[in-house]
Amino acid sequence: MASGWRYGRGYALVTGASAGLGDVFARRLAERGSDLVLTARRGDRLERLAETIRRSHGVAVEVIPADLTESGAAERVWHQASSDGRTVDLLVNNAGFGAQGRFEEVDLDRHRAMLLVNCTALMELAHLALQDMKPRGHGGIINVSSVAAFQPVPLLASYAAGKAFVLSLSESLWAENRDHGIRVLALCPGRTPTEFQEVAGTGRAEGGFGSRTPEQVVDAGLRAFEAGKSCVVPGFENLAASWAVRALPRGSVLKAMKVVGQRIWGGSQ
Ligand SMILES: NC(=O)c1ccc[n+]([C@@H]2O[C@H](COP(=O)([O-])OP(=O)(O)OC[C@H]3O[C@@H](n4cnc5c(N)ncnc54)[C@H](OP(=O)(O)O)[C@@H]3O)[C@@H](O)[C@H]2O)c1
């Protein structure tokens, strides 16, 4: 098993750094001495965060405002991040959002945008990153998936399906690249209070089953990445649930998830 990771050999590119987990990733990586490239749509927030981080940690921080639903955006971000003599040796594929509701009642454009950010842009960035990292024999990718990846989630159907894609892709890439000096981690958080709940329409996340702070989630993610793991589920309740849903019959899990969805979001499906 790989161990240790030397931060600061190259830049860390963090997507979705304008809020929530991405903001915390940026701060934690800067604390460890990593230079940063930050991206999200809200450039004003990124600039403010960059200024704070430069002042408190003395690392270099570049900002690239981008909308990852746009065709070619991931490629533009990667090339801009790795220009001007910068080498990106850690990609944190964190940008993402959810859309709660009965599948057919959520606007199709919203499903499409969600999968473009959560899956397509993530996959494109991972592809570009590996093409650069492989010849160097060094690099890392942290893909933010979710506990929703382990089973279907009625009322978050396409979100959960997308996160299952991220988990599966990440684990395959971990296996393909572990003997080539490159780490790939799937970080699978449970409920974490961020702007996610407001954007997805899923209600408060504080204090619910398995709820952890963004700092706890990011710290667990970085610990697992440093240890060379392929997947981490922060929070013992979430970890136990992820084991249980794989051990129980799929039909029972699905029925239970329907009840959970109705309890949490009051769906009438
Ligand atoms: N919070 C939870 O309970 C939870 C649980 C499991 C997994 N996750 C996953 O954790 C990751 C981070 O979410 P979070 O909880 O930190 O939510 P958040 O606070 O809403 O942050 C989401 C980030 O994604 C960026 N983003 C959204 N749409 C984008 C687009 N079209 N182009 C570029 N960037 C975009 C946002 O930036 P702009 O709006 O500025 O573009 C923001 O920086 C997501 O992948 C999410 O699925 C969250």
The ligand as an SDF file (V2000), in Angstrom:
LIG
                    3D

 48 52  0  0  0  0  0  0  0  0999 V2000
  -22.9870   18.2040    0.8470 N   0  0  0  0  0  0  0  0  0  0  0  0
  -23.3530   16.9370    0.8290 C   0  0  0  0  0  0  0  0  0  0  0  0
  -24.2070   16.4990    1.6280 O   0  0  0  0  0  0  0  0  0  0  0  0
  -22.6980   15.9970   -0.1600 C   0  0  0  0  0  0  0  0  0  0  0  0
  -22.8090   14.6130    0.0670 C   0  0  0  0  0  0  0  0  0  0  0  0
  -22.2240   13.7400   -0.8260 C   0  0  0  0  0  0  0  0  0  0  0  0
  -21.5090   14.2230   -1.9110 C   0  0  0  0  0  0  0  0  0  0  0  0
  -21.4080   15.5720   -2.1060 N   0  0  0  0  0  0  0  0  0  0  0  0
  -20.6690   16.0270   -3.2810 C   0  0  0  0  0  0  0  0  0  0  0  0
  -19.6620   16.9290   -2.8550 O   0  0  0  0  0  0  0  0  0  0  0  0
  -19.2870   17.7730   -3.9390 C   0  0  0  0  0  0  0  0  0  0  0  0
  -19.2050   19.2130   -3.4350 C   0  0  0  0  0  0  0  0  0  0  0  0
  -20.5100   19.6170   -3.0430 O   0  0  0  0  0  0  0  0  0  0  0  0
  -20.7570   20.5900   -1.8070 P   0  0  0  0  0  0  0  0  0  0  0  0
  -21.4910   19.8140   -0.7860 O   0  0  0  0  0  0  0  0  0  0  0  0
  -19.5220   21.2810   -1.4160 O   0  0  0  0  0  0  0  0  0  0  0  0
  -21.8160   21.5920   -2.4770 O   0  0  0  0  0  0  0  0  0  0  0  0
  -21.7590   23.1810   -2.6960 P   0  0  0  0  0  0  0  0  0  0  0  0
  -21.4410   23.8840   -1.4310 O   0  0  0  0  0  0  0  0  0  0  0  0
  -23.0660   23.5120   -3.3740 O   0  0  0  0  0  0  0  0  0  0  0  0
  -20.5510   23.3720   -3.7270 O   0  0  0  0  0  0  0  0  0  0  0  0
  -20.6640   22.9200   -5.0470 C   0  0  0  0  0  0  0  0  0  0  0  0
  -19.5350   23.4920   -5.8830 C   0  0  0  0  0  0  0  0  0  0  0  0
  -19.6950   23.0320   -7.2460 O   0  0  0  0  0  0  0  0  0  0  0  0
  -19.5900   24.1390   -8.1190 C   0  0  0  0  0  0  0  0  0  0  0  0
  -20.4040   23.9680   -9.3150 N   0  0  0  0  0  0  0  0  0  0  0  0
  -21.7290   23.6870   -9.3960 C   0  0  0  0  0  0  0  0  0  0  0  0
  -22.1430   23.7330  -10.6800 N   0  0  0  0  0  0  0  0  0  0  0  0
  -21.0420   24.0490  -11.4260 C   0  0  0  0  0  0  0  0  0  0  0  0
  -20.8350   24.2760  -12.8120 C   0  0  0  0  0  0  0  0  0  0  0  0
  -21.8470   24.2220  -13.7050 N   0  0  0  0  0  0  0  0  0  0  0  0
  -19.5800   24.5770  -13.2310 N   0  0  0  0  0  0  0  0  0  0  0  0
  -18.5650   24.6830  -12.3510 C   0  0  0  0  0  0  0  0  0  0  0  0
  -18.6970   24.5000  -11.0240 N   0  0  0  0  0  0  0  0  0  0  0  0
  -19.9360   24.1920  -10.5640 C   0  0  0  0  0  0  0  0  0  0  0  0
  -20.1170   25.3330   -7.2840 C   0  0  0  0  0  0  0  0  0  0  0  0
  -19.5500   26.5420   -7.7620 O   0  0  0  0  0  0  0  0  0  0  0  0
  -20.3380   27.6940   -8.5800 P   0  0  0  0  0  0  0  0  0  0  0  0
  -21.7700   27.6540   -8.1540 O   0  0  0  0  0  0  0  0  0  0  0  0
  -19.6070   28.9320   -8.2100 O   0  0  0  0  0  0  0  0  0  0  0  0
  -20.1160   27.3040  -10.0030 O   0  0  0  0  0  0  0  0  0  0  0  0
  -19.5550   25.0070   -5.9110 C   0  0  0  0  0  0  0  0  0  0  0  0
  -18.2630   25.5130   -5.7990 O   0  0  0  0  0  0  0  0  0  0  0  0
  -20.3370   17.5410   -5.0330 C   0  0  0  0  0  0  0  0  0  0  0  0
  -19.7860   16.7190   -6.0200 O   0  0  0  0  0  0  0  0  0  0  0  0
  -21.4610   16.8380   -4.3010 C   0  0  0  0  0  0  0  0  0  0  0  0
  -22.2120   16.0100   -5.1530 O   0  0  0  0  0  0  0  0  0  0  0  0
  -21.9780   16.4570   -1.2570 C   0  0  0  0  0  0  0  0  0  0  0  0
  1  2  1  0
  2  3  2  0
  2  4  1  0
  4  5  1  0
  4 48  2  0
  5  6  2  0
  6  7  1  0
  7  8  2  0
  8  9  1  0
  8 48  1  0
  9 10  1  0
  9 46  1  0
 10 11  1  0
 11 12  1  0
 11 44  1  0
 12 13  1  0
 13 14  1  0
 14 15  2  0
 14 16  1  0
 14 17  1  0
 17 18  1  0
 18 19  2  0
 18 20  1  0
 18 21  1  0
 21 22  1  0
 22 23  1  0
 23 24  1  0
 23 42  1  0
 24 25  1  0
 25 26  1  0
 25 36  1  0
 26 27  1  0
 26 35  1  0
 27 28  2  0
 28 29  1  0
 29 30  1  0
 29 35  2  0
 30 31  1  0
 30 32  2  0
 32 33  1  0
 33 34  2  0
 34 35  1  0
 36 37  1  0
 36 42  1  0
 37 38  1  0
 38 39  2  0
 38 40  1  0
 38 41  1  0
 42 43  1  0
 44 45  1  0
 44 46  1  0
 46 47  1  0
M  CHG  2   8   1  16  -1
M  END
$$$$
